Amino acid sequence: MRTYLSSYLAKLLAGDLSAFGAPPTDEALAGHIRAEQISLVLGYSLGIMLANACNALVLAVALWQSPDWAFALVWAAGVSSAALFFGLQARASRRIAKPQFVSRRTMYRLVRNALALGAAWGIVPVAFFADASSGAQLVITCLCAGMLAGGAFAFSTIPIAAIAFTAPIFLGTAICLGREDDFVYLLVAVLVVVYGLVLLRGVFVHAFEFRRRIIAQHEAERTVRQDLLTHLPNRVAFNETLSGALNRLARTGEEFAVLLLDLDRFKEVNDRFGHPAGDEFLVQVAARLQRCTRADEHVARIGGDEFALIMSNLTRAEDAFALAERFVAAFVDPFVIEGCEITSGIGVGIVLAPRDGNTSHDLLKHVDIALYRAKKSGPGTISFFEPSDDQSARDRRALQRDLERAIDADELFLVYQPFLDIRDGRITGFEALLRWQHPVRGLIPPTVFIPIAEESGLIHQLGEWVIRHACATLSRWPDDLRIAVNFSAVQFQSANVLQTIVQALTEANVSPRRLEIEITESMLISKYGSAPAILNSLLELGLTVALDDFGTGFSSLTYLRKLPFSRIKIDQSFIRDMLTQPDCGAIVRSIIALAQDLEIGVVAEGVETADQLEYLRQTGCHEVQGYLIGRPMSAGKISAALDRHRQQSMHAA
């Protein structure tokens, strides 16, 4: 019973309307309601306090001829001074950004101050009415009535504060009128009670309606600011939090950090298990991330698989790094999705304000750059922003702009590296390799500009240029030669990829069987999960499809079984070490045997020595490619290379 009374009293003094029968709310929402109530009271406070000071001075003037004039003057001075002090304090508080949460303790102080002010006015009729002149009595009566109405208005959203303010005035008025024997004063007492009850009823009605409106508004705002799937704050809420942190930085110098997180293998989960499973994966991720934070910190989901957090009141950069480490550690245990265990990881980019910027644009740009470097370094990497990163990002943007004009500027060209059939010693075709001769930077490797093309979407334009030029070159070769063209998996996201290939073959008048499309396994698995339909369409056209860099991914056998590949290419890392490392040799032999059993052609990449070539011949490899066979060459040198190789073959025979 004592615990219940204590809890009820705490709710009552905190202005919680559940103490008067309203539905209860959680503490977070209750704190938000208190913040709105306090904000409204502060808005009225300066005017109300000025009215208090003015009323106190009027009372002092009215009692100037009273025997109690000295006490009245002291009282008026005290009330006026206190009213002006609290009014100015309220005005200063209004200049500060409105809080989203107000504690119960703050509400306790408000109720206490309302009681103190009400008690100060409750003294007036008790202390001064009896000895005052009839005119002064009229002034006292009007002032008390006015203060009752003013208090009800000022605290119209907080019934307990309204009661705390008006109750002493009611009590003082009752004592005052009870001393008089005149029937008229009894009528006045009845009117005061009636008016007081009407005012209090109005306060409760208004307070309940205000509470209902704030709850509805809060729910609507939460919908706008909350990610519907994970129930985390969304990008809108994150941007507001960032703006608040920047305001505090400018006003008080409070430093903070921004952490940006990106998931690994999320696309794979969607492709493998479907979008409902991907949603469940994100929900589990959100729960783990939120458990890593402090009570006043909230991870926000700002994109498909991107999360962010603002770490306020930062004192050391090590604190932000420690939080990032907790995020990384949260992914050590696998996730269970539809009964299957899935391992994943995250990359984390971190910026510190104001060190890395003092505007939202700079901070978000720099944290994105830091995350980019973390992702390039591999899962579980944490990277702080470095000024050199910004320079690197500017270089990438400049390179992207140059790449956009490279096609029209005739800076791109193709070179061709031959395939050799080990069994009959003849060249069976060439792989087309894209090169970029920059007018200032010189020859730029594909490993530099292809990722930029993929990120920017230029890969579709480059891919179309490559396939058209490769087919045009192929049309000038003997009919028994094929050409292999590398396709980024990003290109397969375009609905026009089949149309582009067909048009290139038609314009060059080349048989589809002479064109081979190479797809890198790791790119295929990580970025594109619906390739079978497109690859089957290519096969129906008569093209061949090769799986490049075989053995470097993690689902090779699965994709060999599911996708219609015509040829696999053994990655050069295995060929390079197969004669010196038994495990590499075993892998090469196993891949060749597997290809033979599946009736798939096999090409060994990176053959550079005669011993490697002989080893592959003995293991039954079909074709080889590498510097021993021929380096990449321009189209103009291919005829000479074919003639030279034909002569070498005849001489060897």
C-alpha positions as CSV (number, residue, x, y, z in Angstrom):
1,M,0.0,0.0,0.0
2,R,2.8,2.4,0.9
3,T,4.6,1.6,-2.4
4,Y,1.4,2.3,-4.3
5,L,0.8,5.6,-2.6
6,S,4.4,6.6,-3.1
7,S,4.1,5.8,-6.9
8,Y,0.8,7.6,-7.1
9,L,2.3,10.7,-5.4
10,A,5.3,10.7,-7.7
11,K,3.0,10.6,-10.8
12,L,0.8,13.3,-9.3
13,L,3.7,15.7,-8.6
14,A,5.2,15.0,-12.0
15,G,2.1,16.2,-13.7
16,D,1.3,12.7,-15.1
17,L,-2.4,12.7,-15.9
18,S,-2.5,8.9,-15.4
19,A,-2.8,9.9,-11.7
20,F,-6.2,11.4,-12.7
21,G,-7.3,8.4,-14.7
22,A,-5.7,8.9,-18.1
23,P,-4.1,5.9,-19.8
24,P,-0.5,5.4,-18.7
25,T,2.5,6.1,-21.0
26,D,6.1,4.9,-21.0
27,E,8.6,7.2,-19.4
28,A,10.1,8.4,-22.7
29,L,6.7,9.6,-24.0
30,A,5.8,11.0,-20.5
31,G,9.1,13.0,-20.6
32,H,8.2,14.3,-24.1
33,I,4.8,15.4,-22.8
34,R,6.4,17.1,-19.9
35,A,8.8,18.9,-22.3
36,E,5.8,20.3,-24.2
37,Q,4.0,21.3,-21.0
38,I,7.1,23.1,-19.7
39,S,7.7,24.8,-23.0
40,L,4.1,26.1,-23.0
41,V,4.4,27.4,-19.4
42,L,7.7,29.1,-20.2
43,G,6.0,30.8,-23.2
44,Y,3.5,32.4,-20.8
45,S,5.8,33.0,-17.9
46,L,7.3,36.4,-18.7
47,G,3.8,37.9,-19.2
48,I,2.4,36.2,-16.2
49,M,5.3,37.3,-14.0
50,L,5.0,40.9,-15.2
51,A,1.3,40.8,-14.3
52,N,2.2,39.5,-10.8
53,A,4.7,42.3,-10.3
54,C,2.1,44.9,-11.5
55,N,-0.6,43.4,-9.3
56,A,1.7,43.5,-6.3
57,L,2.4,47.2,-6.9
58,V,-1.3,47.9,-7.3
59,L,-2.0,46.2,-3.9
60,A,0.8,48.2,-2.2
61,V,-0.8,51.5,-3.5
62,A,-4.3,50.4,-2.4
63,L,-3.0,49.6,1.1
64,W,-1.0,52.8,1.4
65,Q,-3.4,54.3,4.0
66,S,-3.9,50.9,5.8
67,P,-2.3,50.1,9.2
68,D,-0.6,47.2,7.4
69,W,1.0,49.5,4.7
70,A,4.6,48.6,5.8
71,F,4.0,44.9,5.7
72,A,2.2,45.3,2.4
73,L,5.1,47.2,0.9
74,V,7.6,44.6,2.0
75,W,5.3,41.9,0.6
76,A,4.9,43.7,-2.7
77,A,8.6,44.3,-3.1
78,G,9.3,40.6,-2.4
79,V,6.7,39.3,-4.8
80,S,7.6,41.8,-7.5
81,S,11.3,41.0,-7.3
82,A,10.7,37.2,-7.3
83,A,8.2,37.6,-10.2
84,L,10.7,39.6,-12.3
85,F,13.5,37.2,-11.5
86,F,11.5,34.1,-12.6
87,G,10.1,35.9,-15.6
88,L,13.6,36.8,-16.9
89,Q,14.8,33.3,-16.2
90,A,11.9,31.9,-18.2
91,R,12.7,34.2,-21.1
92,A,16.4,33.0,-21.1
93,S,15.2,29.4,-21.0
94,R,13.1,30.0,-24.1
95,R,16.1,31.0,-26.1
96,I,17.6,27.6,-25.6
97,A,16.6,24.9,-28.0
98,K,13.4,23.2,-26.8
99,P,14.3,19.9,-25.1
100,Q,12.7,16.6,-26.3
101,F,12.6,15.2,-22.8
102,V,12.1,16.7,-19.4
103,S,12.6,14.8,-16.2
104,R,10.2,14.4,-13.3
105,R,12.5,16.4,-11.1
106,T,12.0,19.5,-13.3
107,M,8.2,19.1,-13.0
108,Y,8.6,18.8,-9.2
109,R,10.4,22.1,-9.2
110,L,7.6,23.7,-11.3
111,V,4.9,22.5,-8.9
112,R,6.9,23.7,-5.9
113,N,7.3,27.1,-7.4
114,A,3.6,27.3,-8.3
115,L,2.7,26.4,-4.7
116,A,5.1,29.1,-3.4
117,L,3.7,31.8,-5.6
118,G,0.1,30.7,-4.9
119,A,0.9,30.8,-1.1
120,A,2.3,34.3,-1.5
121,W,-1.0,35.5,-3.0
122,G,-3.0,33.3,-0.5
123,I,-1.6,35.5,2.3
124,V,-3.1,38.7,0.9
125,P,-6.8,38.2,1.9
126,V,-5.8,36.7,5.3
127,A,-3.3,39.4,6.2
128,F,-4.8,42.6,4.7
129,F,-8.5,42.3,4.0
130,A,-9.9,42.8,7.5
131,D,-8.2,46.2,8.2
132,A,-8.4,47.5,4.6
133,S,-10.8,50.2,3.5
134,S,-13.8,49.2,1.4
135,G,-12.0,50.3,-1.8
136,A,-8.9,48.3,-0.8
137,Q,-11.1,45.3,-0.1
138,L,-12.5,45.6,-3.6
139,V,-9.0,45.7,-5.0
140,I,-8.0,42.6,-3.0
141,T,-11.1,40.7,-4.1
142,C,-10.4,41.6,-7.8
143,L,-6.7,40.7,-7.5
144,C,-7.5,37.3,-6.0
145,A,-10.1,36.6,-8.6
146,G,-7.6,37.6,-11.3
147,M,-4.8,35.5,-9.9
148,L,-7.1,32.5,-9.8
149,A,-8.0,33.0,-13.5
150,G,-4.4,33.8,-14.5
151,G,-3.0,30.7,-12.6
152,A,-5.6,28.5,-14.3
153,F,-4.6,29.9,-17.7
154,A,-0.8,29.7,-17.1
155,F,-1.0,26.1,-15.8
156,S,-3.9,25.0,-18.0
157,T,-2.0,21.9,-19.2
158,I,-0.7,20.8,-15.8
159,P,-3.6,20.3,-13.4
160,I,-1.4,19.6,-10.3
161,A,0.5,22.9,-10.9
162,A,-2.8,24.7,-11.3
163,I,-4.1,23.2,-8.1
164,A,-0.9,24.0,-6.3
165,F,-1.2,27.6,-7.4
166,T,-4.9,28.2,-6.8
167,A,-5.4,26.1,-3.6
168,P,-3.6,28.6,-1.3
169,I,-5.6,31.5,-2.9
170,F,-8.8,29.6,-2.4
171,L,-7.9,28.8,1.2
172,G,-6.9,32.4,2.0
173,T,-10.1,33.7,0.4
174,A,-12.2,31.2,2.4
175,I,-10.5,32.3,5.7
176,C,-11.0,36.0,4.8
177,L,-14.6,35.7,3.9
178,G,-15.3,33.4,6.8
179,R,-14.4,36.1,9.3
180,E,-17.1,38.4,8.0
181,D,-20.7,38.2,9.3
182,D,-22.2,40.0,6.3
183,F,-24.4,37.7,4.1
184,V,-23.0,39.4,1.0
185,Y,-19.5,38.0,1.8
186,L,-21.1,34.5,1.9
187,L,-22.5,35.1,-1.6
188,V,-19.1,36.2,-2.7
189,A,-17.6,33.0,-1.3
190,V,-20.1,30.9,-3.1
191,L,-19.3,32.7,-6.4
192,V,-15.5,32.2,-5.8
193,V,-16.1,28.5,-5.3
194,V,-18.3,28.2,-8.4
195,Y,-15.8,30.1,-10.5
196,G,-12.9,28.1,-9.1
197,L,-14.6,24.8,-9.9
198,V,-15.4,25.9,-13.4
199,L,-11.8,27.0,-13.9
200,L,-10.4,23.7,-12.6
201,R,-12.8,21.7,-14.8
202,G,-11.6,23.7,-17.7
203,V,-8.0,23.0,-16.7
204,F,-8.6,19.3,-16.6
205,V,-10.5,19.2,-20.0
206,H,-7.7,21.3,-21.6
207,A,-5.0,19.2,-20.1
208,F,-6.5,15.9,-21.3
209,E,-7.0,17.3,-24.8
210,F,-3.5,18.7,-24.8
211,R,-2.1,15.3,-23.8
212,R,-4.1,13.5,-26.4
213,R,-2.9,16.0,-29.1
214,I,0.8,15.7,-28.1
215,I,0.6,11.9,-28.1
216,A,-1.0,11.9,-31.6
217,Q,1.6,14.4,-32.8
218,H,4.4,12.3,-31.2
219,E,3.2,9.1,-33.0
220,A,3.0,10.9,-36.3
221,E,6.5,12.4,-35.9
222,R,7.8,9.0,-34.8
223,T,6.4,7.5,-38.0
224,V,8.2,10.1,-40.0
225,R,11.4,9.8,-38.1
226,Q,11.4,6.0,-37.5
227,D,12.5,3.2,-39.8
228,L,9.4,1.0,-40.1
229,L,11.3,-2.2,-40.4
230,T,13.9,-2.0,-37.6
231,H,12.1,0.7,-35.5
232,L,15.4,2.6,-35.4
233,P,15.6,6.3,-36.1
234,N,15.7,6.9,-39.9
235,R,17.7,9.4,-42.0
236,V,15.4,12.3,-41.1
237,A,15.9,11.7,-37.4
238,F,19.6,11.2,-37.9
239,N,19.9,14.5,-39.7
240,E,18.0,16.3,-36.9
241,T,20.3,14.8,-34.3
242,L,23.3,15.8,-36.3
243,S,22.0,19.4,-36.6
244,G,21.4,19.4,-32.8
245,A,25.0,18.2,-32.2
246,L,26.3,20.9,-34.5
247,N,24.3,23.6,-32.6
248,R,25.8,22.4,-29.3
249,L,29.2,22.4,-30.8
250,A,28.8,26.1,-31.9
251,R,27.2,27.1,-28.6
252,T,29.2,25.2,-26.0
253,G,32.1,23.6,-27.9
254,E,30.7,20.1,-27.1
255,E,32.6,17.7,-29.5
256,F,31.1,14.6,-31.0
257,A,31.8,11.8,-33.4
258,V,29.8,10.4,-36.4
259,L,30.1,6.7,-37.1
260,L,28.9,5.2,-40.4
261,L,28.5,1.5,-40.7
262,D,28.0,-0.7,-43.8
263,L,27.1,-4.4,-43.8
264,D,28.9,-7.1,-45.7
265,R,27.0,-9.7,-47.7
266,F,23.6,-8.2,-47.3
267,K,22.9,-8.4,-51.0
268,E,23.8,-12.1,-50.9
269,V,21.3,-12.8,-48.1
270,N,18.6,-11.1,-50.2
271,D,19.5,-13.1,-53.3
272,R,19.9,-16.4,-51.5
273,F,17.0,-16.4,-49.1
274,G,14.7,-13.7,-50.5
275,H,13.7,-10.2,-49.3
276,P,11.7,-11.4,-46.2
277,A,14.8,-13.1,-44.9
278,G,16.8,-10.0,-45.7
279,D,14.4,-7.9,-43.7
280,E,14.8,-10.4,-40.7
281,F,18.5,-10.1,-41.1
282,L,18.3,-6.3,-40.8
283,V,16.1,-6.5,-37.7
284,Q,18.6,-8.8,-36.0
285,V,21.5,-6.5,-37.0
286,A,19.6,-3.5,-35.6
287,A,19.0,-5.2,-32.3
288,R,22.7,-6.1,-32.0
289,L,23.9,-2.6,-32.8
290,Q,21.6,-0.9,-30.4
291,R,22.8,-3.2,-27.6
292,C,26.3,-1.8,-28.1
293,T,25.3,1.8,-27.3
294,R,24.6,3.9,-24.3
295,A,21.1,4.7,-23.1
296,D,21.1,8.2,-24.7
297,E,22.6,7.0,-28.0
298,H,20.5,5.6,-30.9
299,V,21.8,3.9,-34.0
300,A,19.9,5.1,-37.1
301,R,19.3,3.2,-40.3
302,I,20.0,5.7,-43.0
303,G,20.0,3.4,-46.1
304,G,19.4,-0.1,-47.2
305,D,22.2,-1.7,-45.2
306,E,23.8,1.5,-43.9
307,F,23.6,2.5,-40.2
308,A,24.9,5.6,-38.5
309,L,25.3,7.0,-34.9
310,I,26.3,10.3,-33.4
311,M,28.4,9.9,-30.3
312,S,27.8,13.1,-28.3
313,N,29.9,14.7,-25.5
314,L,33.1,13.1,-26.9
315,T,36.2,13.7,-24.9
316,R,38.6,11.2,-26.5
317,A,38.9,9.7,-30.0
318,E,39.5,6.4,-28.3
319,D,36.0,6.4,-27.0
320,A,34.6,6.4,-30.6
321,F,37.0,3.7,-31.6
322,A,36.0,1.6,-28.6
323,L,32.3,1.9,-29.7
324,A,33.2,0.9,-33.2
325,E,35.0,-2.2,-31.9
326,R,31.9,-3.2,-30.0
327,F,30.0,-2.9,-33.2
328,V,32.5,-5.1,-35.0
329,A,32.5,-7.6,-32.2
330,A,28.7,-7.9,-32.3
331,F,29.1,-9.7,-35.7
332,V,31.4,-12.4,-34.4
333,D,28.5,-14.8,-33.8
334,P,26.5,-15.9,-36.9
335,F,23.0,-14.8,-37.6
336,V,20.3,-17.5,-37.8
337,I,18.0,-16.9,-40.8
338,E,15.4,-19.5,-41.7
339,G,17.3,-22.1,-39.8
340,C,20.6,-21.3,-41.5
341,E,23.6,-19.7,-39.9
342,I,24.9,-16.6,-41.8
343,T,28.2,-14.9,-41.0
344,S,28.5,-11.3,-41.7
345,G,30.6,-8.3,-40.8
346,I,30.7,-4.5,-41.0
347,G,33.0,-1.7,-42.0
348,V,33.0,1.4,-39.8
349,G,34.0,4.9,-40.8
350,I,34.5,7.6,-38.2
351,V,34.8,11.4,-38.3
352,L,35.4,13.7,-35.3
353,A,33.8,17.1,-35.0
354,P,35.2,19.8,-35.3
355,R,38.5,18.2,-36.3
356,D,37.1,16.7,-39.5
357,G,34.5,19.4,-40.2
358,N,31.9,21.6,-38.6
359,T,29.1,21.4,-41.1
360,S,26.8,18.5,-41.9
361,H,28.0,18.4,-45.5
362,D,31.6,18.1,-44.6
363,L,31.1,15.5,-41.9
364,L,28.9,13.3,-44.0
365,K,31.2,13.6,-47.0
366,H,34.2,12.7,-44.9
367,V,32.6,9.9,-42.9
368,D,31.6,8.3,-46.3
369,I,35.2,8.6,-47.5
370,A,36.4,6.9,-44.2
371,L,33.9,4.1,-44.7
372,Y,35.0,3.6,-48.3
373,R,38.5,3.0,-47.1
374,A,37.3,0.7,-44.4
375,K,35.3,-1.4,-46.9
376,K,38.3,-1.6,-49.3
377,S,40.4,-3.0,-46.4
378,G,38.0,-5.8,-45.7
379,P,35.3,-6.8,-43.3
380,G,35.7,-5.7,-39.7
381,T,37.9,-2.7,-40.5
382,I,37.5,0.6,-38.6
383,S,38.9,3.7,-40.3
384,F,39.1,7.3,-39.1
385,F,38.9,10.0,-41.7
386,E,42.3,11.2,-42.9
387,P,43.0,14.3,-44.9
388,S,44.7,12.1,-47.5
389,D,41.4,10.3,-47.9
390,D,39.8,13.5,-49.0
391,Q,42.5,14.0,-51.6
392,S,42.0,10.5,-52.8
393,A,38.3,11.0,-53.1
394,R,38.8,14.2,-55.1
395,D,41.2,12.3,-57.3
396,R,38.5,9.6,-57.9
397,R,35.9,12.3,-58.7
398,A,38.4,14.0,-61.1
399,L,39.2,10.6,-62.7
400,Q,35.5,9.9,-63.1
401,R,35.0,13.2,-64.9
402,D,37.9,12.4,-67.2
403,L,36.5,8.9,-67.8
404,E,33.2,10.4,-68.8
405,R,34.9,12.2,-71.8
406,A,37.4,9.5,-72.5
407,I,35.2,7.6,-75.0
408,D,34.5,10.6,-77.2
409,A,38.1,11.8,-76.8
410,D,39.3,8.4,-78.3
411,E,41.5,7.7,-75.2
412,L,40.2,4.1,-74.8
413,F,41.6,1.2,-76.7
414,L,41.7,-2.6,-76.6
415,V,44.6,-5.0,-76.5
416,Y,44.3,-8.8,-77.1
417,Q,45.9,-11.7,-75.2
418,P,45.9,-15.1,-77.0
419,F,44.5,-18.5,-75.9
420,L,46.5,-21.6,-76.8
421,D,45.0,-25.1,-77.3
422,I,47.6,-27.3,-75.6
423,R,46.5,-30.4,-77.5
424,D,47.1,-29.2,-81.1
425,G,49.3,-26.2,-80.3
426,R,47.1,-23.6,-82.1
427,I,45.8,-20.2,-81.0
428,T,42.1,-20.5,-80.6
429,G,41.3,-16.9,-79.8
430,F,42.0,-13.8,-77.8
431,E,40.8,-12.0,-74.7
432,A,39.9,-8.3,-75.3
433,L,41.4,-6.2,-72.5
434,L,40.4,-2.5,-72.0
435,R,43.0,0.1,-71.6
436,W,42.9,3.9,-71.0
437,Q,45.6,6.2,-72.2
438,H,45.0,9.4,-70.1
439,P,46.4,12.5,-71.8
440,V,48.1,13.7,-68.6
441,R,48.4,10.7,-66.3
442,G,49.4,8.3,-68.9
443,L,48.3,4.6,-69.0
444,I,45.8,4.0,-66.2
445,P,45.3,0.4,-65.2
446,P,41.8,-1.2,-65.4
447,T,42.1,-2.0,-61.7
448,V,41.9,1.8,-61.1
449,F,39.2,3.0,-63.5
450,I,36.9,0.0,-63.7
451,P,35.8,0.3,-60.0
452,I,35.1,4.0,-60.6
453,A,33.1,3.1,-63.7
454,E,31.1,0.6,-61.7
455,E,30.4,3.0,-58.8
456,S,29.4,5.8,-61.2
457,G,27.3,3.7,-63.6
458,L,29.7,4.5,-66.5
459,I,30.4,0.8,-66.8
460,H,27.3,0.4,-69.0
461,Q,28.7,2.9,-71.5
462,L,32.2,1.4,-71.4
463,G,30.8,-2.1,-71.7
464,E,28.9,-1.1,-74.8
465,W,32.0,0.5,-76.3
466,V,34.1,-2.6,-75.6
467,I,31.6,-5.1,-77.1
468,R,31.1,-3.1,-80.3
469,H,34.9,-2.6,-80.9
470,A,35.7,-6.2,-80.0
471,C,33.1,-7.6,-82.4
472,A,34.3,-5.2,-85.1
473,T,37.9,-6.5,-84.6
474,L,36.7,-10.1,-84.6
475,S,35.0,-9.7,-88.0
476,R,38.5,-9.2,-89.5
477,W,39.9,-12.5,-88.0
478,P,39.8,-16.0,-89.4
479,D,36.5,-17.8,-88.6
480,D,38.1,-20.3,-86.3
481,L,39.1,-17.7,-83.7
482,R,36.9,-16.5,-80.9
483,I,37.1,-13.3,-78.8
484,A,36.5,-13.2,-75.0
485,V,35.1,-10.0,-73.5
486,N,35.0,-9.4,-69.7
487,F,31.6,-8.3,-68.4
488,S,31.2,-6.7,-65.0
489,A,28.3,-8.2,-63.1
490,V,27.0,-4.6,-62.7
491,Q,26.4,-4.6,-66.5
492,F,23.9,-7.5,-66.0
493,Q,21.7,-5.2,-64.0
494,S,20.9,-3.3,-67.2
495,A,17.9,-4.6,-69.1
496,N,19.6,-3.6,-72.4
497,V,22.7,-5.9,-72.0
498,L,21.2,-8.6,-74.3
499,Q,20.1,-6.0,-76.9
500,T,23.6,-4.4,-76.8
501,I,25.3,-7.8,-77.5
502,V,22.9,-8.7,-80.3
503,Q,23.3,-5.3,-82.0
504,A,27.2,-5.5,-81.8
505,L,27.1,-9.0,-83.4
506,T,24.7,-7.9,-86.1
507,E,26.6,-4.7,-87.0
508,A,29.9,-6.7,-87.2
509,N,28.2,-9.6,-89.0
510,V,29.9,-12.1,-86.6
511,S,28.6,-15.5,-85.6
512,P,27.5,-15.5,-81.9
513,R,29.5,-18.8,-81.4
514,R,32.7,-16.7,-81.8
515,L,31.9,-14.4,-78.9
516,E,32.6,-15.5,-75.3
517,I,31.4,-13.5,-72.2
518,E,33.6,-13.7,-69.2
519,I,32.2,-13.1,-65.7
520,T,34.3,-12.9,-62.6
521,E,32.9,-15.2,-59.9
522,S,33.3,-12.9,-56.9
523,M,31.6,-10.1,-58.7
524,L,28.8,-12.3,-59.8
525,I,28.0,-13.7,-56.4
526,S,28.3,-10.4,-54.4
527,K,26.4,-8.1,-56.7
528,Y,24.1,-10.0,-58.9
529,G,21.9,-12.8,-57.9
530,S,19.6,-13.4,-60.9
531,A,22.1,-14.2,-63.7
532,P,20.8,-17.6,-64.8
533,A,18.1,-16.1,-67.0
534,I,20.5,-13.7,-68.8
535,L,23.2,-16.4,-69.1
536,N,20.7,-18.9,-70.5
537,S,19.6,-16.3,-73.1
538,L,23.2,-15.8,-74.1
539,L,23.6,-19.5,-74.6
540,E,20.4,-19.6,-76.7
541,L,22.0,-17.0,-78.9
542,G,24.9,-19.3,-79.4
543,L,27.5,-17.4,-77.2
544,T,29.7,-19.2,-74.8
545,V,30.0,-18.0,-71.1
546,A,33.2,-18.4,-69.1
547,L,33.7,-18.1,-65.3
548,D,36.8,-16.1,-64.7
549,D,39.2,-16.3,-61.7
550,F,37.8,-19.7,-60.7
551,G,38.6,-20.8,-57.2
552,T,38.9,-17.4,-55.6
553,G,35.2,-17.1,-54.6
554,F,33.4,-19.2,-51.9
555,S,30.5,-20.8,-53.8
556,S,32.2,-22.0,-57.0
557,L,30.7,-25.5,-57.1
558,T,27.2,-24.2,-56.3
559,Y,27.4,-21.8,-59.2
560,L,28.9,-24.4,-61.6
561,R,25.9,-26.5,-60.9
562,K,23.3,-23.7,-61.2
563,L,24.6,-21.5,-64.0
564,P,25.3,-22.6,-67.6
565,F,29.0,-21.9,-68.0
566,S,30.8,-23.3,-71.0
567,R,34.3,-22.7,-69.8
568,I,36.1,-22.0,-66.5
569,K,39.4,-20.2,-66.1
570,I,41.7,-21.2,-63.3
571,D,43.0,-18.2,-61.4
572,Q,46.6,-17.4,-62.0
573,S,47.4,-17.4,-58.3
574,F,47.1,-21.2,-58.4
575,I,49.1,-21.6,-61.6
576,R,51.9,-19.4,-60.3
577,D,52.5,-21.7,-57.2
578,M,51.3,-25.1,-58.4
579,L,54.9,-26.4,-59.0
580,T,56.2,-25.2,-55.6
581,Q,53.3,-25.6,-53.3
582,P,51.6,-29.1,-53.2
583,D,48.2,-27.6,-52.2
584,C,48.1,-25.4,-55.2
585,G,49.0,-28.3,-57.5
586,A,46.3,-30.4,-55.9
587,I,43.7,-27.7,-56.5
588,V,44.7,-27.3,-60.1
589,R,44.5,-31.0,-60.8
590,S,41.1,-31.1,-59.0
591,I,39.7,-28.2,-61.0
592,I,40.8,-29.8,-64.3
593,A,39.3,-33.2,-63.3
594,L,36.1,-31.5,-62.3
595,A,35.8,-29.6,-65.6
596,Q,36.4,-32.8,-67.5
597,D,33.7,-34.6,-65.6
598,L,31.3,-31.8,-66.1
599,E,32.3,-31.5,-69.8
600,I,33.3,-27.9,-69.3
601,G,36.3,-26.4,-71.0
602,V,39.1,-25.2,-68.8
603,V,41.7,-22.4,-69.3
604,A,44.8,-21.9,-67.1
605,E,45.6,-18.2,-66.7
606,G,49.0,-16.7,-66.0
607,V,51.3,-19.4,-67.6
608,E,54.8,-17.9,-67.7
609,T,57.2,-20.9,-67.9
610,A,57.7,-24.0,-70.0
611,D,57.5,-26.2,-66.9
612,Q,54.1,-24.8,-66.1
613,L,52.9,-25.4,-69.6
614,E,54.2,-29.0,-69.6
615,Y,52.6,-29.7,-66.2
616,L,49.2,-28.5,-67.5
617,R,49.6,-30.5,-70.6
618,Q,50.1,-33.7,-68.5
619,T,47.1,-32.9,-66.3
620,G,44.8,-32.6,-69.3
621,C,44.2,-28.8,-69.3
622,H,42.5,-27.7,-72.5
623,E,43.8,-24.2,-73.0
624,V,46.4,-21.8,-71.5
625,Q,46.9,-18.1,-71.4
626,G,49.8,-16.1,-70.2
627,Y,53.0,-14.2,-71.1
628,L,54.6,-17.5,-72.2
629,I,52.0,-17.7,-74.9
630,G,51.8,-14.1,-75.7
631,R,51.5,-10.7,-74.1
632,P,48.5,-8.4,-74.7
633,M,48.9,-6.8,-78.1
634,S,47.2,-4.3,-80.4
635,A,44.8,-5.5,-83.1
636,G,47.4,-4.6,-85.8
637,K,49.9,-7.1,-84.4
638,I,47.6,-10.0,-84.3
639,S,48.1,-11.1,-87.9
640,A,51.9,-11.1,-87.5
641,A,51.5,-13.1,-84.2
642,L,49.3,-15.7,-85.8
643,D,51.8,-16.1,-88.7
644,R,54.7,-16.4,-86.3
645,H,53.0,-19.0,-84.2
646,R,51.9,-21.0,-87.2
647,Q,55.5,-21.1,-88.4
648,Q,56.7,-22.1,-85.0
649,S,54.2,-24.9,-84.9
650,M,55.2,-26.2,-88.3
651,H,58.9,-26.1,-87.3
652,A,58.1,-28.0,-84.1
653,A,56.2,-30.6,-86.1
